[in-house]
Amino acid sequence: MATTARKFGVEAFENAFDSAALPAVTAERKAALERFAETGLPHHKIEAWKYTSLVHLARTAFQPAPANFELAGDLPERLEGAARVVFVNGRYSEALSDPRVAGHTSLKFTASSDAFVLGREVGDDPMLALSAALAADGAVLTFSGDQPPVELLYVTVPGAAPQMAHTRNRIEVTSGTATVVERHVTVGSGETTLNNGATQIALAEGATFQHIKLQDEALNANHIWHHTVGIPAGARYHNYVISVGGGLARNRITARLLGEGADCVLDGAYAARGRQHLDHTSLIDHAVADCTSRQVYKGVIDNEARGVFQGHIIVREDAQRTDGHQLNRALMLSDKAEIDSKPMLEIYADDVKCSHGATAGDLDEDHVFYLQSRGIPAPEARQLLVEAFLAETLEAVPFEPAREAAIALIQEHLAR
């Protein structure tokens, strides 16, 4: 086994699993672990990780996050109208979750290897393999018809030593419109943490999935998450990511449009300060004709923080009449702030309408002066302009309580 795999406490995790009870799952774990060991932690030589290397994590002696914990603070306010499912340190908490959530079960109670098949599609993502190998728990959600939104709340409780949690989710929408809000927070203080997760999404033809993610973990947290989704004919996947937390946070989405009329929308807003490193990476694969995709990510970067945007659209040979667009805009509030932007189009069809773009710049001082001339102090004027820059993305969040929480998250971050 590779050294990096040993450093991530593989033996401790393997000893925690009941191999006799779930032999198929155990086989999947071992196969995924071998795939991770072949590469080790991702580094700059892997194209999809060109701007975000994790090799420094090997210097930290992470241990599995404990199952027993004490909350040293309050949980975020509930989202009105949504059923809440809570995971603490990567494990389902029955005590903190709503007593009944239709279509939900915990991964640790699912005696099937189906929830781990995502590990087979590792590609250039070793962390995907690692989560398949080491996941302790996760959510399994099935939506049929129009059901109330579900809030998946992931709480990290740091300990006296560095700790990590690996999570696997499986979400299926068989009909109608489903809404899931992922919230990632840290409660209490302690040593550095690693939250490594993956969510596999399966949609039926004509189904719609509204997927919202609010990430506000502590500055000593490492947050790595990969969503994969297949979008069949007439189905719609709309994703909204709001990210302000984590010392290092990476949100990756792989979407494959598999049937005519499939639609994919990816919207993101992020704000980084201090020495934060916030990475948003996406791959949209147009496999068939007559599909649409749109992705717009906006970031505000201050101090010595760094933003990363990698947006990759592939249009296959048979994907005629594809309509695909992507845009990354970054607002730089400091001379030491940095943005690495790499929008990519890979087109093999000839009847398409595709575009991509990236812009970066500071606030327009004429606009600041105008607000000052109306009696607004300079700091408040600048914050108003930053909020206006992100407003388009925030206002697009479809579920009103989640939209209000996203706006509050950005405002609180900027106020700091």
C-alpha positions in Angstrom: 0.0 0.0 0.0 1.3 3.5 -0.9 2.7 5.6 1.9 0.0 8.3 1.4 -2.7 5.7 1.8 -1.2 4.5 5.1 -0.9 8.1 6.3 -4.7 8.5 5.9 -5.4 5.8 8.5 -6.4 3.1 6.1 -5.8 0.3 8.5 -7.9 2.0 11.2 -10.8 2.3 8.8 -10.6 -1.2 7.4 -10.7 -2.6 11.0 -14.0 -0.6 11.6 -15.9 -2.4 8.8 -17.9 -5.6 9.1 -16.5 -7.6 6.2 -18.7 -10.6 6.8 -21.9 -8.6 6.8 -21.2 -6.7 3.6 -18.7 -8.7 1.5 -19.6 -6.9 -1.7 -19.1 -3.5 -0.2 -15.9 -4.6 1.4 -14.6 -5.7 -2.1 -15.6 -2.3 -3.5 -13.7 -0.6 -0.7 -10.6 -2.6 -1.3 -10.7 -2.0 -5.0 -11.2 1.7 -4.5 -8.3 1.8 -2.0 -6.0 0.2 -4.5 -6.9 2.8 -7.1 -6.2 5.6 -4.6 -2.8 4.0 -3.7 -1.8 4.0 -7.4 -1.9 7.8 -7.5 -1.8 9.0 -3.9 -3.0 12.4 -3.0 -3.8 14.6 -6.1 -1.1 17.0 -7.3 -0.4 19.6 -10.0 0.6 17.1 -12.6 -3.0 15.8 -12.7 -4.7 18.2 -15.2 -7.9 18.4 -13.2 -5.9 19.3 -10.1 -3.5 21.7 -11.8 -4.2 24.6 -9.5 -5.1 22.7 -6.3 -2.6 20.2 -4.9 -3.3 18.2 -1.8 0.1 16.6 -1.3 0.7 18.8 1.8 -2.1 16.9 3.6 0.2 13.9 3.8 2.2 15.8 6.4 -0.8 15.7 8.7 -1.5 12.6 10.8 -5.3 12.5 10.2 -7.3 10.1 12.2 -10.9 8.9 11.6 -13.4 11.5 13.1 -14.8 10.0 16.3 -18.4 8.7 16.3 -18.9 10.1 19.8 -18.9 13.9 20.0 -20.2 16.8 22.0 -21.6 19.8 20.3 -19.8 23.0 21.5 -22.2 25.3 19.8 -25.6 25.7 18.1 -26.6 24.3 14.8 -27.6 26.7 12.0 -31.2 27.8 12.0 -33.4 25.3 10.2 -34.7 26.1 6.7 -38.4 26.6 6.9 -40.4 24.1 4.9 -37.5 21.6 4.6 -37.1 18.3 6.3 -33.7 18.1 8.1 -31.2 15.2 7.9 -28.1 15.7 10.0 -24.7 14.1 9.7 -22.0 14.8 12.4 -18.4 13.9 11.6 -19.6 12.0 8.6 -22.2 9.9 10.5 -26.0 10.1 10.5 -27.4 11.6 13.7 -30.9 10.3 14.4 -31.2 12.5 17.5 -30.6 15.7 15.5 -32.6 14.7 12.4 -36.3 14.9 11.8 -38.0 11.7 12.9 -39.4 10.9 9.5 -38.0 12.0 6.1 -39.7 10.3 3.2 -37.4 8.3 0.9 -34.3 8.6 3.2 -32.1 6.0 4.7 -28.5 6.1 6.0 -25.8 4.5 3.9 -24.5 2.4 6.8 -27.9 0.6 7.0 -27.9 -0.1 3.2 -26.6 -3.7 2.7 -25.7 -3.1 -0.9 -22.7 -2.2 -2.9 -24.7 0.1 -5.2 -23.9 3.2 -3.2 -20.2 2.6 -3.8 -20.2 2.1 -7.6 -19.2 5.7 -8.0 -15.7 4.7 -6.9 -15.3 2.8 -10.2 -15.5 6.1 -12.1 -12.4 7.6 -10.5 -10.7 9.0 -13.6 -8.4 11.8 -12.5 -9.9 12.1 -9.0 -8.1 10.1 -6.4 -10.2 11.6 -3.7 -13.3 10.0 -5.3 -11.6 6.7 -4.8 -10.7 7.5 -1.3 -14.2 8.4 -0.3 -15.4 5.1 -1.8 -12.8 3.2 0.2 -13.3 5.0 3.6 -16.8 6.3 3.7 -18.4 5.6 7.1 -21.9 6.8 6.2 -24.0 9.0 3.9 -27.5 9.8 2.8 -29.6 7.7 0.4 -32.5 9.8 -0.9 -35.2 8.8 -3.3 -37.8 11.4 -4.6 -41.0 10.3 -6.3 -43.3 13.1 -7.4 -43.2 16.6 -5.9 -42.0 16.1 -2.3 -40.9 18.8 0.3 -37.3 20.0 0.1 -34.7 18.1 2.2 -31.9 19.9 4.1 -28.7 17.7 4.4 -26.8 19.3 7.2 -23.1 18.2 7.5 -21.6 19.2 10.9 -17.9 18.9 11.6 -16.9 18.9 15.3 -13.1 19.3 15.4 -11.1 17.4 18.0 -7.9 17.7 19.9 -6.1 15.9 17.0 -6.5 16.3 13.2 -9.4 14.3 12.0 -11.1 13.3 8.7 -14.5 12.2 7.6 -15.5 10.6 4.3 -19.1 10.6 3.1 -21.0 9.0 0.2 -24.5 10.2 -0.9 -26.8 8.7 -3.4 -29.8 10.7 -4.6 -32.4 9.5 -7.1 -35.3 11.5 -8.6 -37.8 9.2 -10.3 -40.4 11.9 -11.2 -41.4 15.5 -10.6 -39.2 18.2 -9.0 -36.9 17.6 -6.1 -35.0 20.1 -4.0 -32.0 19.3 -1.8 -30.0 21.8 0.2 -26.5 20.7 1.4 -25.1 22.7 4.2 -21.6 22.2 5.5 -20.6 23.9 8.8 -18.1 23.6 11.6 -19.3 23.7 15.2 -16.7 24.3 17.9 -13.0 24.6 17.6 -10.0 22.3 17.5 -7.4 20.9 15.1 -7.5 20.8 11.4 -10.2 18.7 9.6 -10.7 17.0 6.3 -14.2 16.6 4.9 -14.1 14.4 1.7 -17.4 13.5 0.1 -19.1 12.4 -3.0 -22.7 12.5 -4.2 -24.0 10.4 -7.0 -27.2 11.7 -8.6 -29.6 9.7 -10.8 -32.5 11.4 -12.7 -35.3 9.8 -14.5 -36.5 11.2 -17.9 -38.3 14.4 -17.4 -37.4 14.8 -13.8 -36.0 18.1 -12.3 -33.4 18.3 -9.5 -32.7 21.6 -7.8 -29.4 21.1 -5.9 -28.2 23.9 -3.5 -25.0 23.8 -1.6 -24.0 26.2 1.2 -20.4 25.7 2.4 -19.2 27.6 5.5 -16.7 25.4 7.3 -13.9 26.8 9.6 -10.7 28.2 8.2 -8.7 25.2 9.4 -11.0 22.9 7.4 -10.2 21.1 4.2 -13.4 20.5 2.2 -13.3 18.3 -0.9 -16.6 17.3 -2.6 -17.4 15.7 -6.0 -20.9 15.6 -7.4 -21.7 13.3 -10.4 -25.0 13.4 -12.3 -26.4 11.7 -15.4 -29.1 13.8 -17.1 -31.4 11.8 -19.4 -33.9 13.0 -22.0 -36.0 16.0 -20.9 -34.4 16.0 -17.4 -33.1 19.2 -15.7 -30.2 19.5 -13.2 -29.8 22.9 -11.7 -26.9 23.4 -9.2 -26.2 26.4 -7.0 -23.0 26.6 -4.9 -22.3 29.3 -2.3 -18.9 28.9 -0.8 -17.2 31.1 1.8 -15.6 28.7 4.3 -12.6 26.3 4.5 -8.9 27.1 4.4 -9.0 24.9 1.3 -12.3 24.0 -0.4 -12.9 22.3 -3.7 -16.3 21.7 -5.3 -16.3 19.6 -8.4 -19.3 18.7 -10.6 -19.3 16.1 -13.4 -22.5 16.2 -15.4 -23.3 14.0 -18.4 -26.2 15.0 -20.7 -27.4 11.7 -22.0 -30.8 12.3 -23.7 -32.3 14.9 -26.0 -33.6 17.9 -24.3 -31.5 17.5 -21.2 -30.6 20.7 -19.4 -27.8 21.5 -17.0 -27.3 24.8 -15.1 -24.4 25.4 -12.8 -24.3 28.7 -10.8 -21.7 29.6 -8.2 -20.8 32.5 -5.9 -17.8 32.5 -3.6 -15.9 34.9 -1.4 -12.4 34.3 -0.1 -10.3 36.2 2.3 -7.0 35.7 4.3 -5.2 32.8 2.7 -8.2 30.8 1.7 -8.1 28.7 -1.4 -11.5 28.1 -3.1 -11.7 25.9 -6.2 -14.7 25.3 -8.4 -14.1 22.7 -11.1 -16.7 21.3 -13.5 -17.1 19.0 -16.5 -20.2 19.1 -18.6 -20.3 16.3 -21.2 -22.7 16.7 -24.1 -23.1 13.2 -25.3 -26.2 13.5 -27.5 -27.9 16.2 -29.7 -30.2 19.0 -28.7 -29.1 19.6 -25.1 -28.3 22.8 -23.3 -25.9 23.8 -20.5 -25.1 27.1 -18.7 -22.6 27.8 -16.0 -21.7 31.1 -14.4 -19.4 31.4 -11.4 -18.6 34.7 -9.7 -16.0 35.2 -7.0 -14.8 37.9 -4.7 -11.2 37.5 -3.6 -9.4 39.6 -0.9 -6.1 39.7 1.0 -3.9 36.8 -0.1 -6.7 34.4 -1.0 -6.8 32.4 -4.2 -9.7 31.4 -6.4 -9.7 28.6 -9.0 -12.2 28.1 -11.8 -11.9 25.2 -14.2 -14.9 24.8 -16.5 -14.7 22.1 -19.2 -17.4 21.5 -21.8 -17.1 18.5 -24.1 -19.4 18.3 -27.2 -19.3 14.8 -28.7 -19.5 14.1 -32.4 -23.2 13.2 -32.3 -24.1 16.1 -30.1 -25.4 18.4 -32.8 -27.3 21.6 -32.0 -25.7 21.8 -28.6 -26.1 25.1 -26.8 -23.4 25.5 -24.1 -22.1 28.6 -22.3 -19.8 29.2 -19.4 -18.5 32.3 -17.7 -16.2 33.1 -14.8 -16.0 36.5 -13.3 -13.7 37.5 -10.4 -13.6 40.6 -8.3 -10.1 41.2 -6.9 -10.0 43.4 -3.8 -6.3 43.1 -3.1 -3.0 43.3 -5.1 -2.1 40.0 -3.5 -5.3 38.2 -4.4 -5.1 35.6 -7.2 -7.4 33.9 -9.6 -6.6 30.9 -11.8 -9.3 30.6 -14.5 -9.3 28.0 -17.2 -12.6 27.8 -19.2 -12.3 25.0 -21.9 -14.4 24.0 -24.9 -13.7 20.7 -26.6 -16.0 20.4 -29.6 -16.3 17.5 -32.1 -19.6 18.5 -33.7 -20.1 21.2 -36.3 -23.6 22.5 -35.6 -23.3 24.0 -32.1 -23.6 27.3 -30.3 -21.0 27.4 -27.5 -19.1 30.2 -25.8 -16.8 30.7 -22.8 -15.2 33.7 -21.1 -13.4 34.9 -18.0 -12.9 38.3 -16.6 -11.1 39.6 -13.5 -10.7 43.2 -12.1 -11.1 45.5 -9.1 -14.1 47.5 -8.1 -14.7 50.6 -10.2 -13.6 53.5 -8.0 -16.0 55.8 -9.9 -18.9 53.7 -8.6 -17.4 53.9 -5.1 -17.0 57.7 -5.4 -20.6 58.0 -6.6 -22.0 56.2 -3.5 -19.7 58.3 -1.3 -21.1 61.4 -2.8 -24.5 60.2 -1.7 -23.3 60.1 1.9 -22.4 56.4 2.1 -19.0 55.8 3.8 -16.3 54.1 1.7 -16.3 50.7 3.5 -20.1 50.4 3.2 -20.0 51.6 -0.4 -17.5 48.9 -1.4 -19.5 46.2 0.4 -22.7 47.3 -1.4 -20.9 47.0 -4.7 -19.5 43.6 -3.9 -23.0 42.4 -2.9 -24.4 43.7 -6.1 -21.7 41.9 -8.1 -22.9 38.6 -6.5 -26.6 39.4 -6.4 -27.4 37.8 -9.8 -26.2 34.4 -8.6 -27.7 34.6 -5.1 -31.1 35.7 -6.4 -31.2 32.7 -8.8 -31.3 30.2 -5.8 -34.8 28.7 -6.3 -35.9 27.8 -2.7 -36.5 31.0 -0.8 -35.3 29.9 2.7 -32.1 28.7 1.1 -31.8 31.9 -0.9 -32.1 33.9 2.3 -29.5 31.7 4.0 -27.1 32.2 1.1 -27.5 35.9 1.1 -26.9 36.0 4.9 -23.8 33.8 4.5 -22.3 36.2 1.9 -23.2 39.3 4.0 -21.7 37.9 7.2 -18.5 36.9 5.3 -18.1 40.4 3.8 -18.8 42.1 7.1 -15.8 40.3 8.6 
